Amino acid sequence: MQAATRKLGPLLHVDDNLTPFFRHGGRLLMYIGWNDGHNPEQLAGYYQSLLRNAGPAGADAVRLITIPGMGHCHGGAGCDTFSKLGAIDNWVSRRQPPEQIIAARVENGQVVRTRPICAWPKVARYDGHGDMDAASSFACVAPDTH
């Protein structure tokens, strides 16, 4: 175990100081499903550490998207289909960090529901009007907003 840890340890550690990456224009989009086998709270802690270490350089350079009902990277009952590359491209080319991304639930090749997936700590909340299966009927809000 000690030999394996010595060899693999550096590959498993991800530094939470990415300031040089951000200073060079790097953008980091992280996402995790609420039903992921990994602990979403740990990723939120890592995200907060990134922001703390990067200071103002990281404010518009990193986003954490949390996805209700999604398992590890995909699957589950949530809306797990969305354009990660499109979000990053828009972020870099238009300098617009993603505050929300529209995601879809696809079954048998058909879109059955869409939702906004929100930049953490915000969550999608139904506005009380409109189609429950349409992203346009939801808004990203702070979790304590009623």
DSSP file (Angstrom, degrees, kcal/mol; ACC not computed):
  #  RESIDUE AA STRUCTURE BP1 BP2  ACC     N-H-->O    O-->H-N    N-H-->O    O-->H-N    TCO  KAPPA ALPHA  PHI   PSI    X-CA   Y-CA   Z-CA
    1    1 A M     >        0   0    0      0, 0.0     4,-2.6     0, 0.0     5,-0.2   0.000 360.0 360.0 360.0 -41.1    0.0    0.0    0.0
    2    2 A Q  H  >  +     0   0    0      1,-0.2     4,-2.3     2,-0.2     5,-0.2   0.910 360.0  48.8 -63.9 -41.4    2.8    2.4    0.8
    3    3 A A  H  > S+     0   0    0      2,-0.2     4,-2.0     1,-0.2    -1,-0.2   0.914 112.9  48.0 -64.6 -41.9    4.5    1.9   -2.5
    4    4 A A  H  > S+     0   0    0      1,-0.2     4,-3.1     2,-0.2     5,-0.4   0.906 111.2  50.7 -64.9 -41.3    1.2    2.4   -4.4
    5    5 A T  H  X S+     0   0    0     -4,-2.6     4,-2.4     1,-0.2    -2,-0.2   0.899 109.4  51.0 -63.4 -41.1    0.5    5.5   -2.4
    6    6 A R  H  < S+     0   0    0     -4,-2.3    -1,-0.2    -5,-0.2    -2,-0.2   0.901 117.7  39.1 -62.3 -40.8    3.9    6.9   -3.2
    7    7 A K  H  < S+     0   0    0     -4,-2.0     4,-0.2    -5,-0.2    -2,-0.2   0.903 128.7  28.7 -77.8 -41.8    3.5    6.3   -6.9
    8    8 A L  H >X S+     0   0    0     -4,-3.1     4,-1.2    -5,-0.2     3,-1.1   0.707  97.1  86.4 -95.1 -21.6   -0.2    7.2   -7.3
    9    9 A G  H >X S+     0   0    0     -4,-2.4     4,-1.2    -5,-0.4     3,-0.9   0.880  88.1  51.3 -48.7 -50.7   -0.6    9.8   -4.6
   10   10 A P  H 34 S+     0   0    0      0, 0.0    -1,-0.3     0, 0.0    -2,-0.1   0.808 108.7  53.3 -61.4 -26.8    0.5   12.8   -6.7
   11   11 A L  H <4 S+     0   0    0     -3,-1.1    -2,-0.2    -4,-0.2    -3,-0.1   0.757 109.2  49.0 -76.0 -23.9   -1.9   11.8   -9.4
   12   12 A L  H << S+     0   0    0     -4,-1.2     2,-0.5    -3,-0.9    -1,-0.2   0.652  92.7  87.0 -91.5 -16.8   -4.8   11.8   -7.0
   13   13 A H     <  -     0   0    0     -4,-1.2     2,-0.6    -3,-0.1     0, 0.0  -0.722  58.3-165.0 -88.5 128.7   -4.2   15.1   -5.3
   14   14 A V        -     0   0    0     -2,-0.5    -3,-0.1     2,-0.0    -2,-0.0  -0.955  21.9-128.2-115.2 115.4   -5.8   18.1   -7.0
   15   15 A D        -     0   0    0     -2,-0.6    35,-0.0     1,-0.1     3,-0.0  -0.286   6.3-149.8 -60.5 140.8   -4.3   21.4   -5.8
   16   16 A D  S    S+     0   0    0      1,-0.1     2,-0.6    33,-0.0    37,-0.3   0.242  80.0  83.1 -98.5  13.7   -6.9   24.0   -4.7
   17   17 A N        +     0   0    0      1,-0.1    -1,-0.1    36,-0.1     4,-0.1  -0.835  43.8 153.4-114.7  93.0   -4.8   26.9   -5.8
   18   18 A L     >  +     0   0    0     -2,-0.6     4,-2.4    32,-0.2     3,-0.4   0.056  27.0 125.6-104.2  22.6   -5.3   27.3   -9.5
   19   19 A T  H  > S+     0   0    0      1,-0.2     4,-2.9     2,-0.2     5,-0.2   0.880  71.8  52.2 -52.6 -45.2   -4.5   31.0   -9.5
   20   20 A P  H  > S+     0   0    0      0, 0.0     4,-1.4     0, 0.0    -1,-0.2   0.916 110.2  49.7 -59.9 -39.9   -1.8   30.6  -12.3
   21   21 A F  H  4>S+     0   0    0     -3,-0.4     5,-2.5     1,-0.2    -2,-0.2   0.923 113.7  45.3 -60.8 -45.7   -4.4   28.8  -14.5
   22   22 A F  H ><5S+     0   0    0     -4,-2.4     3,-1.9     1,-0.2    -1,-0.2   0.888 108.2  56.7 -67.6 -39.3   -7.0   31.5  -13.9
   23   23 A R  H 3<5S+     0   0    0     -4,-2.9    -1,-0.2     1,-0.3    -2,-0.2   0.802 104.0  54.8 -62.4 -28.8   -4.5   34.3  -14.5
   24   24 A H  T 3<5S-     0   0    0     -4,-1.4    -1,-0.3    -5,-0.2    -2,-0.2   0.268 130.2 -95.1 -88.6  12.2   -3.7   32.8  -17.9
   25   25 A G  T < 5S+     0   0    0     -3,-1.9    -3,-0.2     1,-0.2    -2,-0.1   0.540  70.8 158.3  90.7   7.2   -7.4   32.9  -18.9
   26   26 A G      < -     0   0    0     -5,-2.5     2,-0.4    -6,-0.2    -1,-0.2  -0.311  24.6-157.5 -65.5 148.1   -8.3   29.4  -17.9
   27   27 A R        -     0   0    0      2,-0.0     2,-0.5    35,-0.0    35,-0.2  -0.986   2.0-160.1-127.6 138.7  -11.9   28.5  -17.1
   28   28 A L  E     -a   62   0A   0     33,-2.6    35,-2.3    -2,-0.4     2,-0.6  -0.966   6.0-173.6-126.2 117.1  -13.0   25.6  -15.0
   29   29 A L  E     -a   63   0A   0     -2,-0.5     2,-0.4    33,-0.2    35,-0.2  -0.945  11.0-178.5-108.7 114.5  -16.5   24.1  -15.2
   30   30 A M  E     +a   64   0A   0     33,-2.9    35,-2.9    -2,-0.6     2,-0.3  -0.880   1.7 178.6-110.4 144.6  -17.2   21.5  -12.5
   31   31 A Y  E     +a   65   0A   0     -2,-0.4     2,-0.3    33,-0.2    35,-0.2  -0.995   6.9 177.2-145.5 153.5  -20.4   19.6  -12.2
   32   32 A I  E     -a   66   0A   0     33,-1.9    35,-2.4    -2,-0.3     2,-0.3  -0.988  27.2-120.6-153.4 143.7  -21.8   16.9  -10.0
   33   33 A G  E >   -a   67   0A   0     38,-0.5     3,-1.7    -2,-0.3     5,-0.1  -0.613  20.0-130.0 -83.6 145.9  -25.1   15.1   -9.6
   34   34 A W  T 3  S+     0   0    0     33,-2.6    37,-0.1     1,-0.3    -1,-0.1   0.758 112.5  49.1 -64.7 -23.2  -26.9   15.2   -6.3
   35   35 A N  T 3  S+     0   0    0     35,-2.2    37,-0.3    32,-0.4    -1,-0.3   0.188  84.1 132.1-101.0  16.3  -27.2   11.4   -6.6
   36   36 A D    <   -     0   0    0     -3,-1.7    35,-0.1    35,-0.4    33,-0.0  -0.338  65.4-128.1 -65.8 147.4  -23.6   10.9   -7.3
   37   37 A G  S    S+     0   0    0      2,-0.1    -1,-0.1     3,-0.0     2,-0.1   0.754  94.1  77.9 -67.9 -24.4  -21.7    8.2   -5.3
   38   38 A H  S    S-     0   0    0     -5,-0.1     3,-0.1     1,-0.1    -2,-0.0  -0.433 102.1 -98.7 -76.7 162.2  -19.1   10.9   -4.6
   39   39 A N    >>  -     0   0    0      1,-0.2     4,-1.3    -2,-0.1     3,-1.1  -0.747  26.4-160.1 -88.0 108.9  -20.0   13.4   -1.9
   40   40 A P  H 3> S+     0   0    0      0, 0.0     4,-2.1     0, 0.0    -1,-0.2   0.812  91.3  63.1 -56.9 -29.4  -21.3   16.7   -3.6
   41   41 A E  H 3> S+     0   0    0      1,-0.2     4,-2.0     2,-0.2     5,-0.1   0.866  99.2  53.5 -64.6 -35.3  -20.6   18.5   -0.4
   42   42 A Q  H <> S+     0   0    0     -3,-1.1     4,-2.2     2,-0.2    -1,-0.2   0.902 108.3  49.3 -66.0 -39.7  -16.9   17.7   -0.7
   43   43 A L  H  X S+     0   0    0     -4,-1.3     4,-2.7     2,-0.2    -2,-0.2   0.889 109.0  52.7 -66.3 -37.9  -16.8   19.2   -4.3
   44   44 A A  H  X S+     0   0    0     -4,-2.1     4,-2.3     2,-0.2    -1,-0.2   0.895 109.1  50.4 -62.7 -39.1  -18.6   22.3   -2.9
   45   45 A G  H  X S+     0   0    0     -4,-2.0     4,-2.0     2,-0.2    -2,-0.2   0.903 110.3  49.0 -63.9 -41.7  -15.8   22.6   -0.3
   46   46 A Y  H  X S+     0   0    0     -4,-2.2     4,-2.5     2,-0.2    -2,-0.2   0.917 110.2  52.0 -62.6 -43.6  -13.2   22.3   -3.0
   47   47 A Y  H  X S+     0   0    0     -4,-2.7     4,-2.3     1,-0.2    -2,-0.2   0.919 109.1  49.3 -58.5 -45.8  -14.9   24.9   -5.1
   48   48 A Q  H  X S+     0   0    0     -4,-2.3     4,-2.5     1,-0.2    -1,-0.2   0.877 110.0  51.7 -63.5 -37.4  -15.0   27.3   -2.1
   49   49 A S  H  X S+     0   0    0     -4,-2.0     4,-2.7     2,-0.2     5,-0.2   0.905 107.6  52.9 -64.7 -41.4  -11.3   26.6   -1.5
   50   50 A L  H  X S+     0   0    0     -4,-2.5     4,-2.4     1,-0.2     5,-0.2   0.941 111.9  45.2 -57.4 -47.7  -10.6   27.5   -5.2
   51   51 A L  H  X S+     0   0    0     -4,-2.3     4,-1.9     1,-0.2     7,-0.3   0.910 112.7  50.6 -63.8 -42.8  -12.4   30.8   -4.8
   52   52 A R  H  < S+     0   0    0     -4,-2.5    -1,-0.2     1,-0.2    -2,-0.2   0.921 115.3  42.5 -61.0 -45.4  -10.7   31.6   -1.5
   53   53 A N  H  < S+     0   0    0     -4,-2.7    -2,-0.2   -37,-0.3    -1,-0.2   0.850 117.3  45.5 -72.1 -35.1   -7.2   30.9   -3.0
   54   54 A A  H >< S-     0   0    0     -4,-2.4     3,-1.3    -5,-0.2    -1,-0.2   0.732  85.5-173.7 -82.8 -22.5   -7.8   32.6   -6.3
   55   55 A G  G >X  -     0   0    0     -4,-1.9     3,-1.6     1,-0.3     4,-0.6  -0.336  67.8 -11.0  61.4-144.7   -9.4   35.7   -4.9
   56   56 A P  G >4 S+     0   0    0      0, 0.0     3,-0.7     0, 0.0     4,-0.5   0.788 132.0  66.6 -59.2 -28.6  -10.7   38.1   -7.5
   57   57 A A  G <4 S+     0   0    0     -3,-1.3     3,-0.2     1,-0.2    -2,-0.2   0.785 104.9  44.3 -63.4 -26.3   -9.0   36.2  -10.3
   58   58 A G  G X> S+     0   0    0     -3,-1.6     3,-1.3    -7,-0.3     4,-1.1   0.599  85.5  91.2 -94.7 -11.7  -11.2   33.2   -9.7
   59   59 A A  T << S+     0   0    0     -3,-0.7    -1,-0.2    -4,-0.6    -2,-0.1   0.861 105.4  21.4 -55.9 -40.5  -14.6   34.9   -9.3
   60   60 A D  T 34 S+     0   0    0     -4,-0.5    -1,-0.3    -3,-0.2    -2,-0.1   0.201 116.5  70.4-110.4  15.1  -15.4   34.6  -13.0
   61   61 A A  T <4 S+     0   0    0     -3,-1.3   -33,-2.6     1,-0.2     2,-0.4   0.555  95.1  43.9-109.4 -11.0  -13.1   31.8  -13.8
   62   62 A V  E  <  -a   28   0A   0     -4,-1.1     2,-0.4   -35,-0.2   -33,-0.2  -0.998  56.5-179.7-139.9 139.8  -14.7   28.8  -12.0
   63   63 A R  E     -a   29   0A   0    -35,-2.3   -33,-2.9    -2,-0.4     2,-0.5  -0.996  14.4-153.9-137.0 144.0  -18.2   27.5  -11.7
   64   64 A L  E     -a   30   0A   0     -2,-0.4    56,-3.8    56,-0.3     2,-0.5  -0.982  12.1-165.9-115.1 123.1  -19.8   24.6   -9.9
   65   65 A I  E     -aB  31 119A   0    -35,-2.9   -33,-1.9    -2,-0.5     2,-0.4  -0.944   2.8-161.7-110.1 125.0  -23.0   23.2  -11.4
   66   66 A T  E     -aB  32 118A   0     52,-1.2    52,-0.5    -2,-0.5   -33,-0.2  -0.899   5.5-154.7-109.4 139.6  -25.0   20.8   -9.2
   67   67 A I  E >   -a   33   0A   0    -35,-2.4   -33,-2.6    -2,-0.4     3,-1.5  -0.915  10.8-135.3-123.7 108.0  -27.6   18.7  -10.9
   68   68 A P  T 3  S+     0   0    0      0, 0.0    11,-0.4     0, 0.0     3,-0.1  -0.325  88.0   7.5 -59.5 135.0  -30.7   17.3   -9.0
   69   69 A G  T 3  S+     0   0    0      1,-0.2     9,-1.5     9,-0.2     8,-0.8   0.333  96.3 125.7  80.7  -7.6  -31.4   13.6   -9.7
   70   70 A M  B <   -E   76   0B   0     -3,-1.5   -35,-2.2     7,-0.2   -34,-0.3  -0.631  46.1-151.0 -88.1 143.7  -28.3   13.0  -11.7
   71   71 A G        -     0   0    0      4,-2.0     2,-0.9    -2,-0.3   -38,-0.5   0.218  59.1 -29.1 -84.7-147.5  -25.9   10.1  -10.8
   72   72 A H  S    S-     0   0    0    -37,-0.3     2,-0.5     1,-0.2    -1,-0.2  -0.618 124.4 -34.4 -77.7 104.2  -22.2   10.1  -11.5
   73   73 A C  S    S-     0   0    0     -2,-0.9     2,-0.3    -3,-0.1    -1,-0.2   0.030 134.0  -1.4  72.2 -26.3  -21.6   12.2  -14.7
   74   74 A H  S    S+     0   0    0     -2,-0.5    -3,-0.2     7,-0.1    -2,-0.1  -0.967  92.5  62.8-171.2 176.7  -25.0   11.1  -16.2
   75   75 A G        +     0   0    0     -2,-0.3    -4,-2.0     1,-0.2     3,-0.3  -0.059  52.3  92.9  83.1 173.9  -28.0    8.9  -15.5
   76   76 A G  B    S-E   70   0B   0     -6,-0.2    -6,-0.2     1,-0.2    -1,-0.2  -0.409  93.0 -60.1  91.5-173.9  -30.6    8.9  -12.9
   77   77 A A  S    S+     0   0    0     -8,-0.8    -7,-0.2    -2,-0.1    -1,-0.2   0.572 104.4  93.5 -84.6 -10.8  -34.0   10.7  -13.0
   78   78 A G  S    S-     0   0    0     -9,-1.5     2,-1.0    -3,-0.3    -9,-0.2  -0.117  93.2 -86.0 -79.9 176.8  -32.6   14.2  -13.4
   79   79 A C        +     0   0    0    -11,-0.4    26,-0.3     1,-0.2    -9,-0.1  -0.745  56.5 162.6 -83.0 102.5  -31.9   16.3  -16.5
   80   80 A D        +     0   0    0     -2,-1.0     2,-0.6    24,-0.5    25,-0.2   0.328  40.3  90.1-110.8   5.9  -28.4   15.0  -17.3
   81   81 A T  B     +C  104   0A   0     23,-2.1    23,-2.5    -7,-0.1     2,-0.3  -0.915  49.7 132.3-111.5 114.9  -27.9   16.0  -21.0
   82   82 A F        -     0   0    0     -2,-0.6     2,-1.2    21,-0.2     3,-0.2  -0.980  60.3 -96.8-156.1 161.4  -26.4   19.5  -21.6
   83   83 A S     >  +     0   0    0     19,-0.4     4,-1.8    -2,-0.3     5,-0.1  -0.689  37.1 171.1 -89.5  95.0  -23.7   21.1  -23.6
   84   84 A K  H  > S+     0   0    0     -2,-1.2     4,-2.1     2,-0.2    -1,-0.2   0.938  83.3  46.9 -65.5 -47.1  -20.6   21.3  -21.4
   85   85 A L  H  > S+     0   0    0      1,-0.2     4,-3.0     2,-0.2     5,-0.2   0.885 109.8  54.0 -64.2 -39.1  -18.4   22.5  -24.3
   86   86 A G  H  > S+     0   0    0      2,-0.2     4,-2.5     1,-0.2    -1,-0.2   0.900 108.6  49.5 -60.8 -41.0  -21.1   25.0  -25.4
   87   87 A A  H  X S+     0   0    0     -4,-1.8     4,-1.9     2,-0.2    -2,-0.2   0.914 114.0  44.8 -64.7 -42.9  -21.1   26.5  -21.9
   88   88 A I  H  X S+     0   0    0     -4,-2.1     4,-2.5     2,-0.2     5,-0.2   0.911 112.7  51.4 -68.5 -41.6  -17.3   26.8  -21.9
   89   89 A D  H  X S+     0   0    0     -4,-3.0     4,-3.1     1,-0.2     5,-0.4   0.930 111.9  46.5 -60.0 -46.5  -17.1   28.2  -25.4
   90   90 A N  H  X S+     0   0    0     -4,-2.5     4,-2.2     1,-0.2     6,-0.9   0.887 111.8  52.9 -62.1 -39.4  -19.7   30.9  -24.6
   91   91 A W  H  X S+     0   0    0     -4,-1.9     4,-0.7     4,-0.2    -2,-0.2   0.919 116.9  36.7 -62.0 -46.7  -17.8   31.6  -21.4
   92   92 A V  H  < S+     0   0    0     -4,-2.5    -2,-0.2     3,-0.2    -3,-0.2   0.934 123.3  40.0 -75.3 -47.6  -14.4   32.1  -23.2
   93   93 A S  H  < S+     0   0    0     -4,-3.1    -3,-0.2    -5,-0.2    -2,-0.2   0.845 131.1  25.5 -75.9 -33.2  -15.7   33.8  -26.4
   94   94 A R  H  < S-     0   0    0     -4,-2.2    -1,-0.2    -5,-0.4    -3,-0.2   0.417  98.7-125.8-109.8  -0.3  -18.3   36.1  -24.8
   95   95 A R     <  +     0   0    0     -4,-0.7    -4,-0.2    -5,-0.3    -3,-0.2   0.864  63.4 139.4  56.9  39.1  -16.8   36.3  -21.3
   96   96 A Q        -     0   0    0     -6,-0.9    -1,-0.2    -9,-0.1    -2,-0.1  -0.891  45.7-146.8-115.9 100.2  -20.1   35.2  -19.8
   97   97 A P        -     0   0    0      0, 0.0     2,-0.5     0, 0.0     3,-0.1  -0.399  32.9-103.0 -62.1 139.7  -19.6   32.7  -16.9
   98   98 A P        +     0   0    0      0, 0.0     3,-0.1     0, 0.0   -11,-0.0  -0.516  43.6 169.9 -70.9 118.5  -22.5   30.2  -16.9
   99   99 A E  S    S+     0   0    0     -2,-0.5    20,-2.6     1,-0.4     2,-0.3   0.664  77.6   3.9 -94.1 -24.7  -25.0   31.1  -14.1
  100  100 A Q  E     - D   0 118A   0     18,-0.2    -1,-0.4    -3,-0.1     2,-0.4  -0.977  62.6-160.8-155.0 152.6  -27.4   28.5  -15.6
  101  101 A I  E     - D   0 117A   0     16,-2.3    16,-3.3    -2,-0.3     2,-0.5  -0.996  26.4-121.2-132.4 137.3  -27.3   25.9  -18.3
  102  102 A I  E     - D   0 116A   0     -2,-0.4   -19,-0.4    14,-0.2     2,-0.3  -0.700  35.9-175.1 -82.3 126.3  -30.4   24.3  -19.9
  103  103 A A  E     - D   0 115A   0     12,-3.2    12,-2.3    -2,-0.5     2,-0.3  -0.824   9.3-146.2-119.4 158.3  -30.3   20.6  -19.5
  104  104 A A  E     -CD  81 114A   0    -23,-2.5   -23,-2.1    -2,-0.3     2,-0.6  -0.901  13.0-137.0-125.6 152.9  -32.7   17.9  -20.8
  105  105 A R  E     - D   0 113A   0      8,-2.9     7,-3.0    -2,-0.3     8,-1.1  -0.962  30.2-164.9-102.6 118.5  -34.0   14.5  -19.6
  106  106 A V  E     + D   0 111A   0     -2,-0.6     2,-0.4     5,-0.2     5,-0.2  -0.926  11.8 177.8-113.2 126.9  -33.9   12.3  -22.7
  107  107 A E  E >  S- D   0 110A   0      3,-2.8     3,-2.1    -2,-0.5    -2,-0.0  -0.996  72.8 -10.7-129.0 129.0  -35.7    9.0  -22.8
  108  108 A N  T 3  S-     0   0    0     -2,-0.4    -1,-0.1     1,-0.3     3,-0.1   0.860 130.0 -54.5  51.9  39.6  -35.7    6.7  -25.8
  109  109 A G  T 3  S+     0   0    0      1,-0.2     2,-0.4    -3,-0.0    -1,-0.3   0.502 117.6 109.1  78.1   4.0  -34.1    9.5  -27.9
  110  110 A Q  E <  S- D   0 107A   0     -3,-2.1    -3,-2.8     0, 0.0     2,-0.5  -0.919  71.7-122.0-117.1 138.7  -36.8   12.0  -27.0
  111  111 A V  E     + D   0 106A   0     -2,-0.4    -5,-0.2    -5,-0.2     3,-0.1  -0.670  33.6 170.9 -74.6 121.8  -36.6   15.1  -24.7
  112  112 A V  E     +     0   0A   0     -7,-3.0     2,-0.3    -2,-0.5    -1,-0.2   0.600  63.2   6.0-107.4 -16.6  -39.2   14.6  -22.0
  113  113 A R  E     - D   0 105A   0     -8,-1.1    -8,-2.9     2,-0.0    -1,-0.4  -0.973  57.2-157.9-162.9 147.7  -38.2   17.5  -19.7
  114  114 A T  E     + D   0 104A   0     19,-2.0   -10,-0.2    -2,-0.3   -12,-0.1  -0.958  14.3 173.8-127.9 153.1  -35.9   20.4  -19.5
  115  115 A R  E     - D   0 103A   0    -12,-2.3   -12,-3.2    -2,-0.3     2,-0.4  -0.990  35.1-111.3-149.2 150.3  -34.6   22.3  -16.5
  116  116 A P  E     - D   0 102A   0      0, 0.0     2,-0.5     0, 0.0   -14,-0.2  -0.730  28.2-150.6 -77.0 135.9  -32.1   25.0  -15.8
  117  117 A I  E     - D   0 101A   0    -16,-3.3   -16,-2.3    -2,-0.4     2,-0.2  -0.945  23.6-141.1-105.7 134.6  -29.1   23.6  -13.9
  118  118 A C  E     -BD  66 100A   0    -52,-0.5   -52,-1.2    -2,-0.5     2,-0.3  -0.626  13.3-105.7-109.3 150.1  -27.7   26.4  -11.8
  119  119 A A  E >   -B   65   0A   0    -20,-2.6     3,-1.9    -2,-0.2   -54,-0.2  -0.563  69.9 -69.3 -67.2 127.5  -24.3   27.6  -10.7
  120  120 A W  T 3  S+     0   0    0    -56,-3.8   -56,-0.3    -2,-0.3    -1,-0.1  -0.321 118.8  27.6 -59.6 137.2  -23.9   26.6   -7.0
  121  121 A P  T 3  S+     0   0    0      0, 0.0    -1,-0.3     0, 0.0    20,-0.1  -0.962 106.0  85.8 -97.1   8.0  -25.2   27.5   -4.5
  122  122 A K    <   -     0   0    0     -3,-1.9     2,-0.3    20,-0.1   -56,-0.2  -0.267  58.4-160.6 -69.1 157.2  -28.4   28.4   -6.5
  123  123 A V  E     -F  141   0C   0     18,-2.8    18,-2.8    16,-0.1     2,-0.4  -0.935  25.8-100.9-133.7 156.2  -31.1   25.9   -7.3
  124  124 A A  E     -F  140   0C   0     -2,-0.3     2,-0.4    16,-0.2    16,-0.2  -0.647  40.0-173.6 -79.3 130.8  -33.9   25.7   -9.9
  125  125 A R  E     -F  139   0C   0     14,-2.5    14,-2.0    -2,-0.4     2,-0.1  -0.994  27.7-114.9-129.3 132.8  -37.2   26.6   -8.4
  126  126 A Y  E     -F  138   0C   0     -2,-0.4    12,-0.3    12,-0.2     4,-0.1  -0.394  18.4-143.2 -62.5 135.8  -40.6   26.4  -10.2
  127  127 A D        -     0   0    0     10,-2.9    -1,-0.1     2,-0.3    11,-0.1   0.484  39.7-109.8 -83.8  -1.9  -42.1   29.8  -10.7
  128  128 A G  S    S+     0   0    0      9,-0.3     2,-0.3     1,-0.3    10,-0.1   0.414  91.3  78.8  91.2  -2.5  -45.7   28.6  -10.1
  129  129 A H  S    S+     0   0    0      8,-0.3    -2,-0.3     2,-0.1    -1,-0.3  -0.945  74.8  16.9-134.5 154.1  -46.8   29.0  -13.7
  130  130 A G  S    S-     0   0    0     -2,-0.3     2,-0.3    -3,-0.1    -2,-0.1  -0.119  97.3 -16.3  85.4-177.4  -46.3   27.2  -16.9
  131  131 A D    >   -     0   0    0      1,-0.1     3,-1.7     2,-0.1     6,-0.3  -0.464  47.4-147.0 -70.1 124.0  -45.3   23.7  -17.9
  132  132 A M  T 3  S+     0   0    0     -2,-0.3    -1,-0.1     1,-0.3    -2,-0.0   0.647 100.0  55.2 -66.2 -15.1  -43.6   21.7  -15.2
  133  133 A D  T 3  S+     0   0    0    -20,-0.1   -19,-2.0   -18,-0.0     2,-0.5   0.306  92.4  88.1 -99.7   8.4  -41.5   20.0  -17.9
  134  134 A A    X   -     0   0    0     -3,-1.7     3,-2.0   -21,-0.2   -19,-0.1  -0.922  69.2-143.9-114.7 130.4  -40.2   23.2  -19.4
  135  135 A A  G >  S+     0   0    0     -2,-0.5     3,-2.0     1,-0.3    -1,-0.1   0.807  98.3  70.5 -57.1 -30.7  -37.0   25.0  -18.2
  136  136 A S  G 3  S+     0   0    0      1,-0.3    -1,-0.3   -21,-0.1   -21,-0.1   0.641  89.5  62.2 -65.4 -13.0  -38.7   28.3  -18.9
  137  137 A S  G <  S+     0   0    0     -3,-2.0   -10,-2.9    -6,-0.3    -9,-0.3   0.284 100.2  67.6 -92.6   9.7  -41.0   27.7  -15.9
  138  138 A F  E <   -F  126   0C   0     -3,-2.0     2,-0.3   -12,-0.3   -12,-0.2  -0.904  60.2-163.8-129.5 154.9  -38.1   27.6  -13.5
  139  139 A A  E     -F  125   0C   0    -14,-2.0   -14,-2.5    -2,-0.3     2,-0.6  -0.981  28.2-113.8-135.1 149.4  -35.5   30.2  -12.2
  140  140 A C  E     +F  124   0C   0     -2,-0.3     2,-0.3   -16,-0.2   -16,-0.2  -0.748  48.9 165.7 -82.8 122.0  -32.2   29.8  -10.5
  141  141 A V  E     -F  123   0C   0    -18,-2.8   -18,-2.8    -2,-0.6   -23,-0.1  -0.893  45.0 -86.4-134.2 161.2  -32.6   31.2   -7.0
  142  142 A A    >   -     0   0    0     -2,-0.3     3,-2.2   -20,-0.2   -20,-0.1  -0.448  47.0-115.7 -63.3 143.4  -30.7   31.1   -3.7
  143  143 A P  T 3  S+     0   0    0      0, 0.0    -1,-0.1     0, 0.0   -21,-0.1   0.727 113.5  52.5 -60.5 -22.4  -31.7   28.0   -1.8
  144  144 A D  T 3  S+     0   0    0      2,-0.0     2,-0.3     0, 0.0    -2,-0.1   0.426  84.0 109.0 -93.8   3.6  -33.3   30.0    1.1
  145  145 A T    <         0   0    0     -3,-2.2    -4,-0.1     1,-0.1     0, 0.0  -0.609 360.0 360.0 -78.3 135.5  -35.5   32.1   -1.3
  146  146 A H              0   0    0     -2,-0.3    -1,-0.1   -21,-0.0    -2,-0.0   0.419 360.0 360.0 -98.8 360.0  -39.2   31.2   -1.1
